[in-house]
Amino acid sequence: MTNINKNSIHKIERGIPLPSNRSGKTSWIQLARNMQIEDSVLLENKKELYLMRSAMYTLRYSTTFKQLENDKYRIWRTK
């Protein structure tokens, strides 16, 4: 059990909007759901590739991807 320092002040705040650049799994799943077979998406880095592949795997979509220049990737929905 952690003791909370009585001298430190932590304030709970409500109504602060979340940043719009969140990369939660839900947004990747929504993107994948909008894809039809043979559609592709350009991804900026390997982290985005892993997130998109995970979302597509969750939806049971088959994929293929290709590494492009500057550590960018393109992913296709194949089935």
mmCIF file of the N, C-alpha and C atoms, coordinates in Angstrom:
data_MODEL
# 
_entry.id   MODEL 
# 
loop_
_atom_site.group_PDB 
_atom_site.id 
_atom_site.type_symbol 
_atom_site.label_atom_id 
_atom_site.label_alt_id 
_atom_site.label_comp_id 
_atom_site.label_asym_id 
_atom_site.label_entity_id 
_atom_site.label_seq_id 
_atom_site.pdbx_PDB_ins_code 
_atom_site.Cartn_x 
_atom_site.Cartn_y 
_atom_site.Cartn_z 
_atom_site.occupancy 
_atom_site.B_iso_or_equiv 
_atom_site.pdbx_formal_charge 
_atom_site.auth_seq_id 
_atom_site.auth_comp_id 
_atom_site.auth_asym_id 
_atom_site.auth_atom_id 
_atom_site.pdbx_PDB_model_num 
ATOM 1   N N  . MET A 1 1  ? 0.829   -1.171  0.000   1.00 0.00 ? 1  MET A N  1 
ATOM 2   C CA . MET A 1 1  ? 0.000   0.000   0.000   1.00 0.00 ? 1  MET A CA 1 
ATOM 3   C C  . MET A 1 1  ? 0.877   1.240   0.000   1.00 0.00 ? 1  MET A C  1 
ATOM 4   N N  . THR A 1 2  ? 0.558   2.186   -0.841  1.00 0.00 ? 2  THR A N  1 
ATOM 5   C CA . THR A 1 2  ? 1.344   3.395   -0.980  1.00 0.00 ? 2  THR A CA 1 
ATOM 6   C C  . THR A 1 2  ? 0.796   4.491   -0.079  1.00 0.00 ? 2  THR A C  1 
ATOM 7   N N  . ASN A 1 3  ? 1.674   5.153   0.616   1.00 0.00 ? 3  ASN A N  1 
ATOM 8   C CA . ASN A 1 3  ? 1.264   6.295   1.422   1.00 0.00 ? 3  ASN A CA 1 
ATOM 9   C C  . ASN A 1 3  ? 1.257   7.538   0.558   1.00 0.00 ? 3  ASN A C  1 
ATOM 10  N N  . ILE A 1 4  ? 0.181   8.286   0.608   1.00 0.00 ? 4  ILE A N  1 
ATOM 11  C CA . ILE A 1 4  ? 0.095   9.530   -0.139  1.00 0.00 ? 4  ILE A CA 1 
ATOM 12  C C  . ILE A 1 4  ? 0.653   10.633  0.735   1.00 0.00 ? 4  ILE A C  1 
ATOM 13  N N  . ASN A 1 5  ? 1.582   11.374  0.187   1.00 0.00 ? 5  ASN A N  1 
ATOM 14  C CA . ASN A 1 5  ? 2.164   12.492  0.910   1.00 0.00 ? 5  ASN A CA 1 
ATOM 15  C C  . ASN A 1 5  ? 1.090   13.548  1.122   1.00 0.00 ? 5  ASN A C  1 
ATOM 16  N N  . LYS A 1 6  ? 0.816   13.861  2.364   1.00 0.00 ? 6  LYS A N  1 
ATOM 17  C CA . LYS A 1 6  ? -0.252  14.812  2.677   1.00 0.00 ? 6  LYS A CA 1 
ATOM 18  C C  . LYS A 1 6  ? 0.100   16.227  2.227   1.00 0.00 ? 6  LYS A C  1 
ATOM 19  N N  . ASN A 1 7  ? 1.358   16.491  1.953   1.00 0.00 ? 7  ASN A N  1 
ATOM 20  C CA . ASN A 1 7  ? 1.776   17.823  1.509   1.00 0.00 ? 7  ASN A CA 1 
ATOM 21  C C  . ASN A 1 7  ? 1.631   17.995  -0.002  1.00 0.00 ? 7  ASN A C  1 
ATOM 22  N N  . SER A 1 8  ? 1.565   16.890  -0.745  1.00 0.00 ? 8  SER A N  1 
ATOM 23  C CA . SER A 1 8  ? 1.406   17.017  -2.194  1.00 0.00 ? 8  SER A CA 1 
ATOM 24  C C  . SER A 1 8  ? -0.073  17.168  -2.525  1.00 0.00 ? 8  SER A C  1 
ATOM 25  N N  . ILE A 1 9  ? -0.356  17.989  -3.495  1.00 0.00 ? 9  ILE A N  1 
ATOM 26  C CA . ILE A 1 9  ? -1.742  18.265  -3.870  1.00 0.00 ? 9  ILE A CA 1 
ATOM 27  C C  . ILE A 1 9  ? -1.977  17.746  -5.289  1.00 0.00 ? 9  ILE A C  1 
ATOM 28  N N  . HIS A 1 10 ? -2.908  16.818  -5.433  1.00 0.00 ? 10 HIS A N  1 
ATOM 29  C CA . HIS A 1 10 ? -3.326  16.316  -6.731  1.00 0.00 ? 10 HIS A CA 1 
ATOM 30  C C  . HIS A 1 10 ? -4.773  16.704  -6.917  1.00 0.00 ? 10 HIS A C  1 
ATOM 31  N N  . LYS A 1 11 ? -5.053  17.414  -7.955  1.00 0.00 ? 11 LYS A N  1 
ATOM 32  C CA . LYS A 1 11 ? -6.394  17.929  -8.186  1.00 0.00 ? 11 LYS A CA 1 
ATOM 33  C C  . LYS A 1 11 ? -7.061  17.135  -9.301  1.00 0.00 ? 11 LYS A C  1 
ATOM 34  N N  . ILE A 1 12 ? -8.242  16.637  -9.049  1.00 0.00 ? 12 ILE A N  1 
ATOM 35  C CA . ILE A 1 12 ? -9.019  15.951  -10.076 1.00 0.00 ? 12 ILE A CA 1 
ATOM 36  C C  . ILE A 1 12 ? -9.757  17.005  -10.885 1.00 0.00 ? 12 ILE A C  1 
ATOM 37  N N  . GLU A 1 13 ? -9.631  16.917  -12.202 1.00 0.00 ? 13 GLU A N  1 
ATOM 38  C CA . GLU A 1 13 ? -10.282 17.884  -13.085 1.00 0.00 ? 13 GLU A CA 1 
ATOM 39  C C  . GLU A 1 13 ? -11.235 17.154  -14.020 1.00 0.00 ? 13 GLU A C  1 
ATOM 40  N N  . ARG A 1 14 ? -12.383 17.737  -14.244 1.00 0.00 ? 14 ARG A N  1 
ATOM 41  C CA . ARG A 1 14 ? -13.375 17.158  -15.141 1.00 0.00 ? 14 ARG A CA 1 
ATOM 42  C C  . ARG A 1 14 ? -13.614 18.106  -16.308 1.00 0.00 ? 14 ARG A C  1 
ATOM 43  N N  . GLY A 1 15 ? -14.050 17.534  -17.427 1.00 0.00 ? 15 GLY A N  1 
ATOM 44  C CA . GLY A 1 15 ? -14.420 18.349  -18.579 1.00 0.00 ? 15 GLY A CA 1 
ATOM 45  C C  . GLY A 1 15 ? -13.252 18.774  -19.448 1.00 0.00 ? 15 GLY A C  1 
ATOM 46  N N  . ILE A 1 16 ? -12.066 18.207  -19.222 1.00 0.00 ? 16 ILE A N  1 
ATOM 47  C CA . ILE A 1 16 ? -10.912 18.513  -20.070 1.00 0.00 ? 16 ILE A CA 1 
ATOM 48  C C  . ILE A 1 16 ? -10.981 17.575  -21.269 1.00 0.00 ? 16 ILE A C  1 
ATOM 49  N N  . PRO A 1 17 ? -11.087 18.114  -22.498 1.00 0.00 ? 17 PRO A N  1 
ATOM 50  C CA . PRO A 1 17 ? -11.215 17.238  -23.664 1.00 0.00 ? 17 PRO A CA 1 
ATOM 51  C C  . PRO A 1 17 ? -9.934  16.439  -23.922 1.00 0.00 ? 17 PRO A C  1 
ATOM 52  N N  . LEU A 1 18 ? -10.125 15.224  -24.406 1.00 0.00 ? 18 LEU A N  1 
ATOM 53  C CA . LEU A 1 18 ? -8.987  14.382  -24.778 1.00 0.00 ? 18 LEU A CA 1 
ATOM 54  C C  . LEU A 1 18 ? -8.333  14.941  -26.029 1.00 0.00 ? 18 LEU A C  1 
ATOM 55  N N  . PRO A 1 19 ? -7.031  14.732  -26.189 1.00 0.00 ? 19 PRO A N  1 
ATOM 56  C CA . PRO A 1 19 ? -6.374  15.200  -27.415 1.00 0.00 ? 19 PRO A CA 1 
ATOM 57  C C  . PRO A 1 19 ? -6.922  14.462  -28.633 1.00 0.00 ? 19 PRO A C  1 
ATOM 58  N N  . SER A 1 20 ? -6.986  15.146  -29.749 1.00 0.00 ? 20 SER A N  1 
ATOM 59  C CA . SER A 1 20 ? -7.565  14.553  -30.950 1.00 0.00 ? 20 SER A CA 1 
ATOM 60  C C  . SER A 1 20 ? -6.625  13.580  -31.645 1.00 0.00 ? 20 SER A C  1 
ATOM 61  N N  . ASN A 1 21 ? -5.352  13.566  -31.282 1.00 0.00 ? 21 ASN A N  1 
ATOM 62  C CA . ASN A 1 21 ? -4.387  12.686  -31.939 1.00 0.00 ? 21 ASN A CA 1 
ATOM 63  C C  . ASN A 1 21 ? -4.201  11.374  -31.197 1.00 0.00 ? 21 ASN A C  1 
ATOM 64  N N  . ARG A 1 22 ? -5.224  10.925  -30.490 1.00 0.00 ? 22 ARG A N  1 
ATOM 65  C CA . ARG A 1 22 ? -5.141  9.658   -29.776 1.00 0.00 ? 22 ARG A CA 1 
ATOM 66  C C  . ARG A 1 22 ? -5.013  8.515   -30.776 1.00 0.00 ? 22 ARG A C  1 
ATOM 67  N N  . SER A 1 23 ? -4.219  7.545   -30.418 1.00 0.00 ? 23 SER A N  1 
ATOM 68  C CA . SER A 1 23 ? -4.028  6.403   -31.311 1.00 0.00 ? 23 SER A CA 1 
ATOM 69  C C  . SER A 1 23 ? -4.580  5.135   -30.679 1.00 0.00 ? 23 SER A C  1 
ATOM 70  N N  . GLY A 1 24 ? -5.734  5.241   -30.066 1.00 0.00 ? 24 GLY A N  1 
ATOM 71  C CA . GLY A 1 24 ? -6.356  4.091   -29.437 1.00 0.00 ? 24 GLY A CA 1 
ATOM 72  C C  . GLY A 1 24 ? -6.769  3.049   -30.459 1.00 0.00 ? 24 GLY A C  1 
ATOM 73  N N  . LYS A 1 25 ? -6.934  1.840   -29.985 1.00 0.00 ? 25 LYS A N  1 
ATOM 74  C CA . LYS A 1 25 ? -7.270  0.729   -30.871 1.00 0.00 ? 25 LYS A CA 1 
ATOM 75  C C  . LYS A 1 25 ? -8.602  0.947   -31.575 1.00 0.00 ? 25 LYS A C  1 
ATOM 76  N N  . THR A 1 26 ? -9.549  1.632   -30.915 1.00 0.00 ? 26 THR A N  1 
ATOM 77  C CA . THR A 1 26 ? -10.863 1.853   -31.511 1.00 0.00 ? 26 THR A CA 1 
ATOM 78  C C  . THR A 1 26 ? -10.766 2.632   -32.812 1.00 0.00 ? 26 THR A C  1 
ATOM 79  N N  . SER A 1 27 ? -9.914  3.658   -32.859 1.00 0.00 ? 27 SER A N  1 
ATOM 80  C CA . SER A 1 27 ? -9.795  4.446   -34.083 1.00 0.00 ? 27 SER A CA 1 
ATOM 81  C C  . SER A 1 27 ? -9.190  3.628   -35.221 1.00 0.00 ? 27 SER A C  1 
ATOM 82  N N  . TRP A 1 28 ? -8.253  2.729   -34.902 1.00 0.00 ? 28 TRP A N  1 
ATOM 83  C CA . TRP A 1 28 ? -7.669  1.870   -35.940 1.00 0.00 ? 28 TRP A CA 1 
ATOM 84  C C  . TRP A 1 28 ? -8.706  0.857   -36.437 1.00 0.00 ? 28 TRP A C  1 
ATOM 85  N N  . ILE A 1 29 ? -9.531  0.335   -35.544 1.00 0.00 ? 29 ILE A N  1 
ATOM 86  C CA . ILE A 1 29 ? -10.579 -0.602  -35.957 1.00 0.00 ? 29 ILE A CA 1 
ATOM 87  C C  . ILE A 1 29 ? -11.590 0.103   -36.842 1.00 0.00 ? 29 ILE A C  1 
ATOM 88  N N  . GLN A 1 30 ? -11.949 1.331   -36.511 1.00 0.00 ? 30 GLN A N  1 
ATOM 89  C CA . GLN A 1 30 ? -12.888 2.084   -37.353 1.00 0.00 ? 30 GLN A CA 1 
ATOM 90  C C  . GLN A 1 30 ? -12.307 2.300   -38.744 1.00 0.00 ? 30 GLN A C  1 
ATOM 91  N N  . LEU A 1 31 ? -11.034 2.629   -38.813 1.00 0.00 ? 31 LEU A N  1 
ATOM 92  C CA . LEU A 1 31 ? -10.379 2.805   -40.110 1.00 0.00 ? 31 LEU A CA 1 
ATOM 93  C C  . LEU A 1 31 ? -10.414 1.501   -40.901 1.00 0.00 ? 31 LEU A C  1 
ATOM 94  N N  . ALA A 1 32 ? -10.079 0.393   -40.252 1.00 0.00 ? 32 ALA A N  1 
ATOM 95  C CA . ALA A 1 32 ? -10.062 -0.909  -40.925 1.00 0.00 ? 32 ALA A CA 1 
ATOM 96  C C  . ALA A 1 32 ? -11.456 -1.310  -41.402 1.00 0.00 ? 32 ALA A C  1 
ATOM 97  N N  . ARG A 1 33 ? -12.474 -1.031  -40.609 1.00 0.00 ? 33 ARG A N  1 
ATOM 98  C CA . ARG A 1 33 ? -13.843 -1.382  -41.003 1.00 0.00 ? 33 ARG A CA 1 
ATOM 99  C C  . ARG A 1 33 ? -14.276 -0.666  -42.278 1.00 0.00 ? 33 ARG A C  1 
ATOM 100 N N  . ASN A 1 34 ? -13.727 0.512   -42.523 1.00 0.00 ? 34 ASN A N  1 
ATOM 101 C CA . ASN A 1 34 ? -14.074 1.278   -43.718 1.00 0.00 ? 34 ASN A CA 1 
ATOM 102 C C  . ASN A 1 34 ? -13.340 0.794   -44.963 1.00 0.00 ? 34 ASN A C  1 
ATOM 103 N N  . MET A 1 35 ? -12.421 -0.132  -44.802 1.00 0.00 ? 35 MET A N  1 
ATOM 104 C CA . MET A 1 35 ? -11.651 -0.632  -45.938 1.00 0.00 ? 35 MET A CA 1 
ATOM 105 C C  . MET A 1 35 ? -12.385 -1.782  -46.621 1.00 0.00 ? 35 MET A C  1 
ATOM 106 N N  . GLN A 1 36 ? -12.327 -1.753  -47.942 1.00 0.00 ? 36 GLN A N  1 
ATOM 107 C CA . GLN A 1 36 ? -12.827 -2.874  -48.729 1.00 0.00 ? 36 GLN A CA 1 
ATOM 108 C C  . GLN A 1 36 ? -11.633 -3.693  -49.193 1.00 0.00 ? 36 GLN A C  1 
ATOM 109 N N  . ILE A 1 37 ? -11.891 -4.897  -49.680 1.00 0.00 ? 37 ILE A N  1 
ATOM 110 C CA . ILE A 1 37 ? -10.810 -5.750  -50.175 1.00 0.00 ? 37 ILE A CA 1 
ATOM 111 C C  . ILE A 1 37 ? -10.055 -5.011  -51.263 1.00 0.00 ? 37 ILE A C  1 
ATOM 112 N N  . GLU A 1 38 ? -8.722  -5.050  -51.189 1.00 0.00 ? 38 GLU A N  1 
ATOM 113 C CA . GLU A 1 38 ? -7.756  -4.402  -52.071 1.00 0.00 ? 38 GLU A CA 1 
ATOM 114 C C  . GLU A 1 38 ? -7.568  -2.913  -51.787 1.00 0.00 ? 38 GLU A C  1 
ATOM 115 N N  . ASP A 1 39 ? -8.238  -2.353  -50.769 1.00 0.00 ? 39 ASP A N  1 
ATOM 116 C CA . ASP A 1 39 ? -7.946  -0.990  -50.321 1.00 0.00 ? 39 ASP A CA 1 
ATOM 117 C C  . ASP A 1 39 ? -6.640  -1.005  -49.540 1.00 0.00 ? 39 ASP A C  1 
ATOM 118 N N  . SER A 1 40 ? -5.951  0.136   -49.523 1.00 0.00 ? 40 SER A N  1 
ATOM 119 C CA . SER A 1 40 ? -4.700  0.228   -48.775 1.00 0.00 ? 40 SER A CA 1 
ATOM 120 C C  . SER A 1 40 ? -4.651  1.537   -48.003 1.00 0.00 ? 40 SER A C  1 
ATOM 121 N N  . VAL A 1 41 ? -3.749  1.565   -47.024 1.00 0.00 ? 41 VAL A N  1 
ATOM 122 C CA . VAL A 1 41 ? -3.528  2.749   -46.196 1.00 0.00 ? 41 VAL A CA 1 
ATOM 123 C C  . VAL A 1 41 ? -2.024  2.967   -46.081 1.00 0.00 ? 41 VAL A C  1 
ATOM 124 N N  . LEU A 1 42 ? -1.596  4.222   -46.226 1.00 0.00 ? 42 LEU A N  1 
ATOM 125 C CA . LEU A 1 42 ? -0.199  4.587   -46.034 1.00 0.00 ? 42 LEU A CA 1 
ATOM 126 C C  . LEU A 1 42 ? 0.016   4.904   -44.562 1.00 0.00 ? 42 LEU A C  1 
ATOM 127 N N  . LEU A 1 43 ? 1.005   4.256   -43.952 1.00 0.00 ? 43 LEU A N  1 
ATOM 128 C CA . LEU A 1 43 ? 1.285   4.427   -42.528 1.00 0.00 ? 43 LEU A CA 1 
ATOM 129 C C  . LEU A 1 43 ? 2.650   5.087   -42.355 1.00 0.00 ? 43 LEU A C  1 
ATOM 130 N N  . GLU A 1 44 ? 2.758   5.929   -41.352 1.00 0.00 ? 44 GLU A N  1 
ATOM 131 C CA . GLU A 1 44 ? 3.943   6.763   -41.169 1.00 0.00 ? 44 GLU A CA 1 
ATOM 132 C C  . GLU A 1 44 ? 5.141   6.044   -40.554 1.00 0.00 ? 44 GLU A C  1 
ATOM 133 N N  . ASN A 1 45 ? 4.905   4.949   -39.831 1.00 0.00 ? 45 ASN A N  1 
ATOM 134 C CA . ASN A 1 45 ? 6.023   4.271   -39.172 1.00 0.00 ? 45 ASN A CA 1 
ATOM 135 C C  . ASN A 1 45 ? 5.615   2.847   -38.782 1.00 0.00 ? 45 ASN A C  1 
ATOM 136 N N  . LYS A 1 46 ? 6.577   2.122   -38.213 1.00 0.00 ? 46 LYS A N  1 
ATOM 137 C CA . LYS A 1 46 ? 6.339   0.724   -37.849 1.00 0.00 ? 46 LYS A CA 1 
ATOM 138 C C  . LYS A 1 46 ? 5.308   0.598   -36.730 1.00 0.00 ? 46 LYS A C  1 
ATOM 139 N N  . LYS A 1 47 ? 5.250   1.556   -35.813 1.00 0.00 ? 47 LYS A N  1 
ATOM 140 C CA . LYS A 1 47 ? 4.260   1.513   -34.738 1.00 0.00 ? 47 LYS A CA 1 
ATOM 141 C C  . LYS A 1 47 ? 2.847   1.552   -35.310 1.00 0.00 ? 47 LYS A C  1 
ATOM 142 N N  . GLU A 1 48 ? 2.608   2.452   -36.267 1.00 0.00 ? 48 GLU A N  1 
ATOM 143 C CA . GLU A 1 48 ? 1.288   2.512   -36.899 1.00 0.00 ? 48 GLU A CA 1 
ATOM 144 C C  . GLU A 1 48 ? 0.985   1.223   -37.646 1.00 0.00 ? 48 GLU A C  1 
ATOM 145 N N  . LEU A 1 49 ? 1.996   0.623   -38.267 1.00 0.00 ? 49 LEU A N  1 
ATOM 146 C CA . LEU A 1 49 ? 1.802   -0.659  -38.954 1.00 0.00 ? 49 LEU A CA 1 
ATOM 147 C C  . LEU A 1 49 ? 1.331   -1.717  -37.968 1.00 0.00 ? 49 LEU A C  1 
ATOM 148 N N  . TYR A 1 50 ? 1.988   -1.815  -36.818 1.00 0.00 ? 50 TYR A N  1 
ATOM 149 C CA . TYR A 1 50 ? 1.596   -2.811  -35.816 1.00 0.00 ? 50 TYR A CA 1 
ATOM 150 C C  . TYR A 1 50 ? 0.180   -2.554  -35.308 1.00 0.00 ? 50 TYR A C  1 
ATOM 151 N N  . LEU A 1 51 ? -0.165  -1.289  -35.080 1.00 0.00 ? 51 LEU A N  1 
ATOM 152 C CA . LEU A 1 51 ? -1.505  -0.956  -34.599 1.00 0.00 ? 51 LEU A CA 1 
ATOM 153 C C  . LEU A 1 51 ? -2.564  -1.309  -35.637 1.00 0.00 ? 51 LEU A C  1 
ATOM 154 N N  . MET A 1 52 ? -2.298  -1.011  -36.894 1.00 0.00 ? 52 MET A N  1 
ATOM 155 C CA . MET A 1 52 ? -3.268  -1.298  -37.956 1.00 0.00 ? 52 MET A CA 1 
ATOM 156 C C  . MET A 1 52 ? -3.392  -2.803  -38.177 1.00 0.00 ? 52 MET A C  1 
ATOM 157 N N  . ARG A 1 53 ? -2.267  -3.513  -38.178 1.00 0.00 ? 53 ARG A N  1 
ATOM 158 C CA . ARG A 1 53 ? -2.325  -4.971  -38.346 1.00 0.00 ? 53 ARG A CA 1 
ATOM 159 C C  . ARG A 1 53 ? -3.094  -5.614  -37.205 1.00 0.00 ? 53 ARG A C  1 
ATOM 160 N N  . SER A 1 54 ? -2.913  -5.115  -36.003 1.00 0.00 ? 54 SER A N  1 
ATOM 161 C CA . SER A 1 54 ? -3.633  -5.644  -34.844 1.00 0.00 ? 54 SER A CA 1 
ATOM 162 C C  . SER A 1 54 ? -5.134  -5.409  -34.987 1.00 0.00 ? 54 SER A C  1 
ATOM 163 N N  . ALA A 1 55 ? -5.515  -4.227  -35.432 1.00 0.00 ? 55 ALA A N  1 
ATOM 164 C CA . ALA A 1 55 ? -6.940  -3.916  -35.633 1.00 0.00 ? 55 ALA A CA 1 
ATOM 165 C C  . ALA A 1 55 ? -7.535  -4.814  -36.707 1.00 0.00 ? 55 ALA A C  1 
ATOM 166 N N  . MET A 1 56 ? -6.809  -5.007  -37.791 1.00 0.00 ? 56 MET A N  1 
ATOM 167 C CA . MET A 1 56 ? -7.318  -5.835  -38.878 1.00 0.00 ? 56 MET A CA 1 
ATOM 168 C C  . MET A 1 56 ? -7.380  -7.307  -38.458 1.00 0.00 ? 56 MET A C  1 
ATOM 169 N N  . TYR A 1 57 ? -6.436  -7.740  -37.642 1.00 0.00 ? 57 TYR A N  1 
ATOM 170 C CA . TYR A 1 57 ? -6.464  -9.099  -37.112 1.00 0.00 ? 57 TYR A CA 1 
ATOM 171 C C  . TYR A 1 57 ? -7.693  -9.286  -36.220 1.00 0.00 ? 57 TYR A C  1 
ATOM 172 N N  . THR A 1 58 ? -8.002  -8.277  -35.413 1.00 0.00 ? 58 THR A N  1 
ATOM 173 C CA . THR A 1 58 ? -9.186  -8.323  -34.552 1.00 0.00 ? 58 THR A CA 1 
ATOM 174 C C  . THR A 1 58 ? -10.448 -8.517  -35.374 1.00 0.00 ? 58 THR A C  1 
ATOM 175 N N  . LEU A 1 59 ? -10.504 -7.874  -36.543 1.00 0.00 ? 59 LEU A N  1 
ATOM 176 C CA . LEU A 1 59 ? -11.659 -7.993  -37.434 1.00 0.00 ? 59 LEU A CA 1 
ATOM 177 C C  . LEU A 1 59 ? -11.585 -9.230  -38.332 1.00 0.00 ? 59 LEU A C  1 
ATOM 178 N N  . ARG A 1 60 ? -10.529 -10.001 -38.165 1.00 0.00 ? 60 ARG A N  1 
ATOM 179 C CA . ARG A 1 60 ? -10.300 -11.231 -38.957 1.00 0.00 ? 60 ARG A CA 1 
ATOM 180 C C  . ARG A 1 60 ? -10.117 -10.943 -40.448 1.00 0.00 ? 60 ARG A C  1 
ATOM 181 N N  . TYR A 1 61 ? -9.496  -9.796  -40.737 1.00 0.00 ? 61 TYR A N  1 
ATOM 182 C CA . TYR A 1 61 ? -9.168  -9.442  -42.124 1.00 0.00 ? 61 TYR A CA 1 
ATOM 183 C C  . TYR A 1 61 ? -7.784  -9.973  -42.452 1.00 0.00 ? 61 TYR A C  1 
ATOM 184 N N  . SER A 1 62 ? -7.602  -10.439 -43.666 1.00 0.00 ? 62 SER A N  1 
ATOM 185 C CA . SER A 1 62 ? -6.277  -10.815 -44.145 1.00 0.00 ? 62 SER A CA 1 
ATOM 186 C C  . SER A 1 62 ? -5.594  -9.564  -44.668 1.00 0.00 ? 62 SER A C  1 
ATOM 187 N N  . THR A 1 63 ? -4.276  -9.493  -44.483 1.00 0.00 ? 63 THR A N  1 
ATOM 188 C CA . THR A 1 63 ? -3.531  -8.304  -44.889 1.00 0.00 ? 63 THR A CA 1 
ATOM 189 C C  . THR A 1 63 ? -2.224  -8.680  -45.551 1.00 0.00 ? 63 THR A C  1 
ATOM 190 N N  . THR A 1 64 ? -1.683  -7.723  -46.233 1.00 0.00 ? 64 THR A N  1 
ATOM 191 C CA . THR A 1 64 ? -0.296  -7.775  -46.675 1.00 0.00 ? 64 THR A CA 1 
ATOM 192 C C  . THR A 1 64 ? 0.217   -6.347  -46.591 1.00 0.00 ? 64 THR A C  1 
ATOM 193 N N  . PHE A 1 65 ? 1.525   -6.200  -46.414 1.00 0.00 ? 65 PHE A N  1 
ATOM 194 C CA . PHE A 1 65 ? 2.085   -4.856  -46.311 1.00 0.00 ? 65 PHE A CA 1 
ATOM 195 C C  . PHE A 1 65 ? 3.434   -4.803  -46.999 1.00 0.00 ? 65 PHE A C  1 
ATOM 196 N N  . LYS A 1 66 ? 3.885   -3.577  -47.259 1.00 0.00 ? 66 LYS A N  1 
ATOM 197 C CA . LYS A 1 66 ? 5.164   -3.362  -47.909 1.00 0.00 ? 66 LYS A CA 1 
ATOM 198 C C  . LYS A 1 66 ? 5.843   -2.178  -47.244 1.00 0.00 ? 66 LYS A C  1 
ATOM 199 N N  . GLN A 1 67 ? 7.155   -2.323  -46.978 1.00 0.00 ? 67 GLN A N  1 
ATOM 200 C CA . GLN A 1 67 ? 7.919   -1.204  -46.435 1.00 0.00 ? 67 GLN A CA 1 
ATOM 201 C C  . GLN A 1 67 ? 8.325   -0.295  -47.587 1.00 0.00 ? 67 GLN A C  1 
ATOM 202 N N  . LEU A 1 68 ? 8.108   0.991   -47.418 1.00 0.00 ? 68 LEU A N  1 
ATOM 203 C CA . LEU A 1 68 ? 8.446   1.995   -48.410 1.00 0.00 ? 68 LEU A CA 1 
ATOM 204 C C  . LEU A 1 68 ? 9.654   2.796   -47.938 1.00 0.00 ? 68 LEU A C  1 
ATOM 205 N N  . GLU A 1 69 ? 9.976   3.843   -48.649 1.00 0.00 ? 69 GLU A N  1 
ATOM 206 C CA . GLU A 1 69 ? 11.093  4.701   -48.254 1.00 0.00 ? 69 GLU A CA 1 
ATOM 207 C C  . GLU A 1 69 ? 10.775  5.438   -46.963 1.00 0.00 ? 69 GLU A C  1 
ATOM 208 N N  . ASN A 1 70 ? 11.811  5.872   -46.268 1.00 0.00 ? 70 ASN A N  1 
ATOM 209 C CA . ASN A 1 70 ? 11.693  6.682   -45.058 1.00 0.00 ? 70 ASN A CA 1 
ATOM 210 C C  . ASN A 1 70 ? 10.893  6.002   -43.958 1.00 0.00 ? 70 ASN A C  1 
ATOM 211 N N  . ASP A 1 71 ? 11.005  4.684   -43.832 1.00 0.00 ? 71 ASP A N  1 
ATOM 212 C CA . ASP A 1 71 ? 10.333  3.912   -42.781 1.00 0.00 ? 71 ASP A CA 1 
ATOM 213 C C  . ASP A 1 71 ? 8.813   4.041   -42.816 1.00 0.00 ? 71 ASP A C  1 
ATOM 214 N N  . LYS A 1 72 ? 8.256   4.301   -43.986 1.00 0.00 ? 72 LYS A N  1 
ATOM 215 C CA . LYS A 1 72 ? 6.797   4.307   -44.138 1.00 0.00 ? 72 LYS A CA 1 
ATOM 216 C C  . LYS A 1 72 ? 6.367   2.934   -44.636 1.00 0.00 ? 72 LYS A C  1 
ATOM 217 N N  . TYR A 1 73 ? 5.092   2.632   -44.434 1.00 0.00 ? 73 TYR A N  1 
ATOM 218 C CA . TYR A 1 73 ? 4.554   1.333   -44.813 1.00 0.00 ? 73 TYR A CA 1 
ATOM 219 C C  . TYR A 1 73 ? 3.207   1.522   -45.499 1.00 0.00 ? 73 TYR A C  1 
ATOM 220 N N  . ARG A 1 74 ? 2.877   0.587   -46.376 1.00 0.00 ? 74 ARG A N  1 
ATOM 221 C CA . ARG A 1 74 ? 1.546   0.540   -46.981 1.00 0.00 ? 74 ARG A CA 1 
ATOM 222 C C  . ARG A 1 74 ? 0.975   -0.829  -46.655 1.00 0.00 ? 74 ARG A C  1 
ATOM 223 N N  . ILE A 1 75 ? -0.286  -0.839  -46.155 1.00 0.00 ? 75 ILE A N  1 
ATOM 224 C CA . ILE A 1 75 ? -0.953  -2.085  -45.798 1.00 0.00 ? 75 ILE A CA 1 
ATOM 225 C C  . ILE A 1 75 ? -2.221  -2.222  -46.623 1.00 0.00 ? 75 ILE A C  1 
ATOM 226 N N  . TRP A 1 76 ? -2.469  -3.426  -47.124 1.00 0.00 ? 76 TRP A N  1 
ATOM 227 C CA . TRP A 1 76 ? -3.655  -3.719  -47.927 1.00 0.00 ? 76 TRP A CA 1 
ATOM 228 C C  . TRP A 1 76 ? -4.538  -4.700  -47.187 1.00 0.00 ? 76 TRP A C  1 
ATOM 229 N N  . ARG A 1 77 ? -5.836  -4.557  -47.370 1.00 0.00 ? 77 ARG A N  1 
ATOM 230 C CA . ARG A 1 77 ? -6.777  -5.577  -46.922 1.00 0.00 ? 77 ARG A CA 1 
ATOM 231 C C  . ARG A 1 77 ? -6.933  -6.545  -48.084 1.00 0.00 ? 77 ARG A C  1 
ATOM 232 N N  . THR A 1 78 ? -6.667  -7.832  -47.836 1.00 0.00 ? 78 THR A N  1 
ATOM 233 C CA . THR A 1 78 ? -6.722  -8.811  -48.921 1.00 0.00 ? 78 THR A CA 1 
ATOM 234 C C  . THR A 1 78 ? -7.965  -9.683  -48.859 1.00 0.00 ? 78 THR A C  1 
ATOM 235 N N  . LYS A 1 79 ? -8.572  -9.897  -47.714 1.00 0.00 ? 79 LYS A N  1 
ATOM 236 C CA . LYS A 1 79 ? -9.804  -10.671 -47.595 1.00 0.00 ? 79 LYS A CA 1 
ATOM 237 C C  . LYS A 1 79 ? -10.570 -10.200 -46.399 1.00 0.00 ? 79 LYS A C  1 
# 
